[in-house]
């Protein structure tokens, strides 16, 4: 009976140590948008929200697409649109599985409004709460 208890205890301890090692090696931080579809799907709304907060309105919703060459490890999406002042809008969103980070850039008329931000719009407010 002692051998059985010792064996089960050993397995339990090994499992806990393995779980800690996995979290430590991979990091506990998760991507807000873990898939290409999730990144592309959220990018337009978050960018529109960010632009609205900065006093920039769009003539219509942003049109978002996957960027060529994206992979599961390196997600890439972009959105195109136009401001009410007839200026072109380009939004670029990325997600890196290795670093578990997102970066977002918004250009209006070719000029950066947001550069390499880790969040956009309401996502930034949610991180502050």
Phi and psi in degrees as a GROMACS rama.xvg file:
@    title "Ramachandran Plot"
@    xaxis  label "Phi"
@    yaxis  label "Psi"
@TYPE xy
-62.6512  -38.0364  UNK-2
-65.165  -41.2249  UNK-3
-63.2949  -45.4817  UNK-4
-64.0144  -43.083  UNK-5
-64.0695  -40.6742  UNK-6
-64.4652  -44.8427  UNK-7
-64.8257  -40.088  UNK-8
-63.1406  -42.6116  UNK-9
-61.1076  -42.8243  UNK-10
-64.2585  -41.3575  UNK-11
-62.5858  -46.3206  UNK-12
-63.005  -43.0196  UNK-13
-62.5023  -39.4248  UNK-14
-64.0172  -43.8547  UNK-15
-63.9491  -44.015  UNK-16
-62.4683  -41.949  UNK-17
-63.7934  -42.1511  UNK-18
-63.4684  -42.3449  UNK-19
-63.2683  -41.8596  UNK-20
-62.9096  -41.71  UNK-21
-63.4567  -45.4469  UNK-22
-63.8819  -41.4898  UNK-23
-66.317  -43.7437  UNK-24
-72.6127  -38.7044  UNK-25
-93.1338  -14.916  UNK-26
81.8589  147.029  UNK-27
-88.331  -12.1509  UNK-28
-71.159  135.904  UNK-29
-115.297  153.064  UNK-30
-70.1676  136.877  UNK-31
-63.4152  -38.3243  UNK-32
-118.265  94.6125  UNK-33
-77.2856  -8.49053  UNK-34
-130.051  161.533  UNK-35
-59.6092  -43.7018  UNK-36
-62.2986  -39.6647  UNK-37
-67.1307  -41.649  UNK-38
-62.4358  -51.5869  UNK-39
-61.3879  -40.8921  UNK-40
-66.3717  -34.248  UNK-41
-91.3119  -20.6939  UNK-42
-59.0363  -44.8433  UNK-43
-62.7313  -47.609  UNK-44
-65.9026  -43.3291  UNK-45
-66.2602  -39.8162  UNK-46
-68.2223  -39.6439  UNK-47
-61.1862  -42.5458  UNK-48
-62.0863  -44.2707  UNK-49
-62.2051  -44.8999  UNK-50
-64.133  -41.1723  UNK-51
-59.973  -41.8032  UNK-52
-61.5758  -26.5172  UNK-53
-95.4388  7.75167  UNK-54
81.1573  17.4562  UNK-55
-108.012  122.642  UNK-56
-107.54  151.45  UNK-57
-105.057  152.071  UNK-58
-72.4851  -30.3183  UNK-59
-159.216  177.736  UNK-60
-63.1893  151.102  UNK-61
-70.3324  145.405  UNK-62
-103.463  118.36  UNK-63
-112.008  142.418  UNK-64
-143.122  161.992  UNK-65
-72.0998  144.751  UNK-66
-88.3905  145.274  UNK-67
-58.1568  142.68  UNK-68
86.4667  3.30551  UNK-69
-67.2403  151.63  UNK-70
-134.177  172.485  UNK-71
-62.2053  -32.8471  UNK-72
-81.7422  -28.3072  UNK-73
-131.873  88.4687  UNK-74
-80.2791  142.547  UNK-75
-145.311  129.771  UNK-76
-143.447  157.222  UNK-77
-142.862  158.234  UNK-78
-131.275  147.665  UNK-79
-124.504  147.894  UNK-80
-169.059  -169.798  UNK-81
-141.644  139.919  UNK-82
-79.2286  166.718  UNK-83
-62.4671  -24.1627  UNK-84
-88.0335  13.8666  UNK-85
63.9492  37.8033  UNK-86
-108.528  138.094  UNK-87
-67.565  143.181  UNK-88
-120.784  131.988  UNK-89
-127.147  126.186  UNK-90
-117.604  132.345  UNK-91
-122.46  128.96  UNK-92
-126.166  138.157  UNK-93
-131.329  158.505  UNK-94
-145.251  129.737  UNK-95
-112.442  119.991  UNK-96
-66.3912  -39.146  UNK-97
-63.0901  -47.533  UNK-98
-90.1097  -14.6395  UNK-99
57.8681  44.7926  UNK-100
-131.578  148.805  UNK-101
-108.824  151.261  UNK-102
-138.516  140.413  UNK-103
-132.43  138.846  UNK-104
-132.433  138.159  UNK-105
-125.337  124.999  UNK-106
-111.543  132.509  UNK-107
-119.99  119.394  UNK-108
57.7149  35.3791  UNK-109
80.7124  -1.37539  UNK-110
-108.053  139.077  UNK-111
-69.9813  128.538  UNK-112
-101.438  -35.2211  UNK-113
-134.124  132.038  UNK-114
-126.592  119.709  UNK-115
50.7918  38.0903  UNK-116
-73.3066  150.085  UNK-117
-87.8409  -8.74911  UNK-118
-153.811  163.371  UNK-119
-133.957  146.275  UNK-120
53.2524  -131.231  UNK-121
-65.9306  -21.9263  UNK-122
-62.8774  -34.6243  UNK-123
-68.4377  -41.2788  UNK-124
-64.2063  -37.2005  UNK-125
-65.6429  -33.9154  UNK-126
-70.0974  -29.363  UNK-127
-77.0755  -23.7903  UNK-128
